[in-house]
Amino acid sequence: MKITYPHMGSLNMILKTMFEGINIEVVEPPPVTNKTLSIGVKYSPEFACLPYKINLGNFIEALEKGADTIIMLGGVGPCRFGYYGQVQKETLIDLGYDFKMIILDPPHGRLIDFLKELSGYFPGVYWKDALKAFIFAVQKMIAADNLEKHLLILRAHEDKIGVTTKIYEKYVEGLKYAKNKKELDYIYREGVEKIKQNANVKRDIQLKIALVGEIYLMLEPFSNMDICKSLNELGIEVTKTDFLSDYLINSAFKLPQKMEFKKYAHGYLERDIGGHGLNTVANTVKYAEKNYDGIIHIFPFTCTPEIVAQGIIAKVSSDKNIPVMSLSYDEKTGEAGYQTRLEAFKDLLERRRLKNIKKY
């Protein structure tokens, strides 16, 4: 068995650690590039969203590298994500690829049943080895997410643009190849310290933006044109409202986060509308009440839950007096126009802050 999977932020690091920990050969999908997207667009339905097209490109590139098994999440509900695996499977069969597709429904609070279902695809794997590999993969995921959280604040204060990104990439690569928890912790701590050493720029007006929206675009830098990097290099601190650890851990356990979302969204959205629509509305309210300077909402073009949320957060923007900018992405999105919009949004937020300072 030579297993592969789609890219989604640090997911590659996590699954590579888990599968290699149970002696399953991994064929890593090549990093997402314009070539990946072009392949996915060529063989995808026109109405499919950007994540679908990138995932399909991932699979084709990995199958061409020798993968014979694809693992993909399924799902139910209003979001079309639940259909991705099945439709992609049929497309790949039509293209003549010989492979096995493993489609797993998210745990939704039933982690033990989920792990039992997963283990059924790998007979002969000793459960203690599988548990050990799973725990270490989760530890890497949390370390990678925490390192990125530091990055998204500290890179806004970097002494020389571009240096912090290189430091971060070096230590993320170190986390990927860490062999044990002790080594993982050492790499993480050193990475944080190195990033801090390059963050000495202070500003009279320090802007803070919360990034809300669809989970894939939140996690995969290629899909959002690395918006966090662009904002940081404009001197803006960024808070991403979803990380891979949030997504997977909250799917695995019945945690109170869903209740928190419902609390913040109360009065604006009273039910789950699929995808991350409820999260988007709740997080917009939450960070408006935390006195952030602005909200940026990112989502794939044609994503129904996020289109519904977009209309609702316009009302939140008015009620909470916080600027909100929505950005939708597809394969035709141009980077230059988006950079101009980010710069204009920064100018707006700075003028608002100056106006508020003058009041006092």
C-alpha positions in Angstrom: 0.0 0.0 0.0 1.3 3.5 -1.0 -1.1 6.0 0.6 -1.7 9.6 -0.2 -4.1 12.4 0.7 -4.9 16.1 -0.1 -2.9 19.1 1.2 -4.6 21.3 3.7 -2.1 23.4 5.7 -0.1 21.1 8.0 -2.2 18.1 7.3 0.6 16.5 5.2 2.9 16.6 8.3 0.3 15.0 10.5 -0.7 12.2 8.2 2.8 11.4 7.1 3.8 11.0 10.8 0.8 8.8 11.6 1.0 6.5 8.6 4.8 6.1 8.7 4.4 5.3 12.5 2.5 2.2 11.5 4.8 1.3 8.7 2.5 2.4 5.8 4.4 3.9 2.8 3.4 7.5 2.2 3.5 9.2 -1.2 3.4 12.9 -0.3 1.4 15.0 -2.8 3.7 17.6 -4.3 3.3 21.1 -2.8 0.3 22.9 -4.3 1.3 25.0 -7.3 -0.4 26.6 -10.3 0.3 23.2 -12.1 -1.8 21.4 -9.4 -4.6 23.9 -9.8 -4.5 23.7 -13.6 -4.7 19.9 -13.5 -7.6 20.0 -11.0 -9.5 22.6 -13.1 -9.1 20.6 -16.3 -10.9 17.6 -14.8 -13.4 19.2 -12.4 -17.0 20.2 -12.9 -17.2 23.9 -13.7 -19.4 24.6 -10.7 -17.0 22.9 -8.2 -15.3 25.1 -5.7 -11.6 25.9 -5.4 -10.8 23.4 -2.7 -12.3 20.6 -4.8 -10.2 21.5 -7.8 -7.0 21.7 -5.8 -7.7 18.4 -4.0 -8.3 16.6 -7.4 -5.0 18.1 -8.6 -3.3 16.7 -5.5 -4.6 13.3 -6.1 -3.6 13.1 -9.8 -0.1 14.3 -9.0 0.3 11.8 -6.2 -1.1 8.9 -8.3 1.4 9.8 -11.0 4.2 9.5 -8.3 3.1 6.0 -7.6 0.4 6.2 -4.9 -2.2 3.4 -5.0 -4.5 4.4 -2.1 -6.2 7.8 -1.4 -7.6 8.7 2.0 -10.2 11.4 2.1 -12.8 12.7 4.5 -16.5 12.4 3.7 -19.4 14.1 5.5 -23.1 15.1 5.5 -25.0 18.3 5.5 -25.5 21.3 3.3 -21.8 21.7 2.4 -20.8 20.0 -0.8 -17.7 18.7 0.8 -19.5 15.5 1.7 -19.7 14.6 -2.0 -16.0 15.4 -2.8 -14.6 12.0 -2.3 -17.2 10.1 -4.3 -17.2 12.5 -7.3 -13.4 12.6 -7.3 -13.2 8.8 -7.2 -15.5 8.5 -10.3 -13.4 11.2 -12.1 -10.2 9.4 -11.4 -11.6 6.0 -12.5 -12.8 7.6 -15.8 -9.2 8.9 -16.3 -7.9 5.4 -16.1 -6.2 5.4 -12.7 -6.0 2.1 -10.7 -6.3 2.9 -7.0 -8.3 2.4 -3.8 -10.3 5.2 -2.2 -10.8 5.3 1.5 -13.5 7.8 2.5 -14.0 8.4 6.2 -16.8 10.3 7.7 -15.6 12.8 10.4 -15.7 11.5 14.0 -18.4 14.0 15.2 -17.7 13.1 18.8 -17.2 9.3 18.3 -13.4 9.1 18.2 -13.2 5.5 19.3 -15.6 4.3 16.6 -13.7 6.5 14.0 -10.4 4.9 15.0 -11.9 1.4 14.8 -13.2 2.2 11.3 -9.9 3.5 10.2 -8.0 0.5 11.6 -10.2 -1.8 9.6 -8.5 -0.6 6.5 -5.1 -1.6 7.9 -5.3 -5.2 9.1 -2.2 -6.5 10.9 -1.4 -3.1 12.5 -0.9 -3.5 16.2 -3.3 -1.1 18.0 -0.6 0.1 20.5 1.6 1.2 17.6 -1.4 2.9 15.9 -2.3 4.8 19.1 1.3 5.8 19.6 1.6 7.1 16.0 -1.7 8.9 16.4 -0.8 10.7 19.6 2.6 11.8 18.2 0.9 13.1 15.1 -1.6 15.2 17.2 1.4 16.5 19.2 3.0 17.7 16.0 -0.2 19.3 14.8 -0.6 21.3 18.0 3.1 22.4 17.9 2.8 23.5 14.3 -0.4 25.4 15.0 1.1 27.1 18.0 4.2 28.1 16.1 2.0 29.6 13.4 0.0 31.6 16.0 3.3 33.2 17.1 4.3 33.9 13.5 1.0 35.7 12.7 1.6 38.2 15.5 5.4 38.5 15.5 5.9 38.7 11.7 4.0 42.0 11.7 7.0 43.4 13.7 9.9 41.9 11.7 13.0 43.9 11.3 13.5 42.8 7.6 10.6 41.6 5.5 10.9 38.0 4.5 13.4 36.9 7.2 10.7 35.7 9.6 9.0 33.6 6.9 12.3 31.8 6.2 12.8 31.2 9.9 9.3 29.8 10.3 9.6 27.5 7.2 12.9 26.1 8.6 11.4 25.2 11.9 8.2 23.8 10.5 10.4 21.5 8.4 12.1 20.6 11.6 8.8 19.7 13.3 7.9 17.6 10.3 11.0 15.4 10.8 11.1 15.3 14.6 11.5 11.8 15.9 10.1 12.1 19.4 8.3 14.4 21.8 11.5 15.7 23.4 12.9 16.7 20.0 9.6 18.2 18.9 9.4 20.4 22.0 13.0 21.6 21.5 12.4 22.5 17.9 9.2 24.3 18.8 10.8 26.4 21.6 13.8 27.3 19.5 11.6 28.3 16.6 9.5 30.7 18.8 12.7 32.3 20.1 14.2 32.8 16.7 11.0 34.4 15.4 10.9 36.7 18.4 14.5 37.8 17.8 13.5 39.2 14.4 10.4 41.1 15.7 11.5 44.4 17.1 9.5 47.0 15.1 7.0 48.9 17.1 4.3 51.2 15.7 2.2 54.0 17.1 -0.8 52.5 15.5 -0.8 48.7 15.6 -3.6 47.1 13.6 -5.2 43.8 14.5 -7.3 41.8 12.0 -9.3 38.6 12.6 -9.5 36.2 9.6 -12.8 34.3 9.4 -14.3 32.0 6.8 -14.2 28.6 5.1 -11.7 26.1 6.8 -9.8 25.0 3.7 -9.0 28.6 2.6 -8.1 29.4 6.2 -5.6 26.6 6.3 -4.0 26.3 2.9 -1.9 29.3 2.0 -1.9 28.7 -1.8 -5.6 28.8 -1.9 -5.8 32.2 -0.2 -2.7 33.7 -1.9 -1.0 33.6 1.4 -3.1 36.4 2.8 -1.7 36.1 6.3 1.8 36.8 5.0 0.6 39.8 2.9 -1.2 41.3 5.9 1.8 40.7 8.2 4.1 42.4 5.7 1.8 45.4 5.8 2.5 45.5 9.5 -0.9 44.0 10.6 -1.2 41.4 13.4 -3.5 38.5 12.3 -5.6 36.1 14.3 -6.7 33.1 12.3 -10.0 31.9 13.9 -9.6 28.2 12.8 -6.6 25.9 12.9 -6.2 22.3 11.9 -6.1 21.3 15.6 -9.4 23.1 16.2 -11.0 21.4 13.2 -9.8 17.9 14.0 -9.9 17.9 17.8 -13.4 19.5 17.9 -14.6 17.0 15.4 -13.2 14.2 17.4 -14.6 15.2 20.8 -17.8 16.8 22.0 -16.3 20.0 23.1 -18.0 23.2 24.3 -16.8 25.3 21.3 -20.0 24.7 19.3 -21.9 26.1 22.3 -19.6 29.1 22.2 -20.3 29.6 18.5 -24.1 29.5 19.2 -23.7 32.0 22.0 -21.9 34.6 19.9 -24.1 34.0 16.8 -27.3 34.3 18.8 -29.6 36.9 17.3 -27.8 36.6 13.9 -27.8 32.9 13.1 -29.6 30.3 15.2 -28.7 27.1 13.4 -25.8 25.3 11.7 -26.0 26.0 8.0 -23.2 23.6 7.0 -19.5 24.1 6.4 -18.1 26.8 8.6 -20.9 29.3 8.1 -21.9 29.3 11.9 -18.2 29.7 12.8 -17.8 32.7 10.5 -20.8 34.6 12.0 -19.8 33.7 15.6 -16.2 34.7 15.1 -17.1 37.9 13.5 -19.2 38.9 16.6 -16.5 37.6 19.0 -13.6 39.6 17.5 -15.7 42.7 17.1 -16.4 42.5 20.8 -12.7 42.0 21.4 -12.1 45.4 19.8 -10.2 44.2 16.8 -9.7 46.8 14.1 -11.3 44.8 11.3 -12.5 41.4 10.0 -11.5 39.7 6.7 -13.8 37.0 5.5 -12.4 34.5 3.0 -14.2 31.8 1.1 -14.4 29.9 -2.2 -16.5 31.3 -4.9 -19.9 29.5 -5.0 -19.6 28.3 -1.3 -23.2 28.4 -0.2 -22.7 28.4 3.6 -20.2 31.3 3.4 -22.4 33.2 1.0 -25.2 33.0 3.6 -22.8 34.1 6.3 -21.5 37.0 4.2 -25.0 38.5 4.2 -25.3 38.1 8.0 -21.9 39.5 8.9 -22.8 42.7 7.0 -25.4 43.2 9.7 -22.8 42.4 12.4 -20.5 45.0 10.8 -23.2 47.6 11.1 -24.3 46.7 14.6 -20.8 46.3 16.1 -19.2 49.2 14.1 -16.4 47.1 12.7 -15.2 47.1 9.1 -15.6 43.7 7.3 -14.1 42.8 4.0 -15.2 39.6 2.1 -12.9 38.0 -0.4 -14.0 35.1 -2.6 -11.5 33.0 -4.5 -11.5 30.8 -7.6 -8.9 29.8 -10.2 -9.3 33.1 -12.0 -8.5 35.3 -9.0 -5.7 37.7 -9.7 -3.1 38.4 -6.9 -2.4 42.1 -7.9 -6.0 43.1 -7.4 -6.3 41.4 -4.0 -3.1 43.1 -2.8 -4.5 46.5 -3.7 -7.7 45.7 -1.7 -5.7 44.7 1.3 -3.7 47.9 1.2 -6.9 50.0 0.8 -8.4 48.1 3.8 -5.3 48.9 5.9 -5.6 52.6 5.0 -9.3 52.6 6.0 -8.5 51.0 9.4 -5.7 53.4 10.1 -7.9 56.4 9.4 -10.6 55.0 11.7 -8.0 54.5 14.5 -6.6 58.0 14.0 -10.2 59.4 14.1 -10.9 57.6 17.3 -7.7 58.7 18.9 -8.5 62.4 18.1 -11.9 62.0 19.9 -10.0 61.5 23.2 
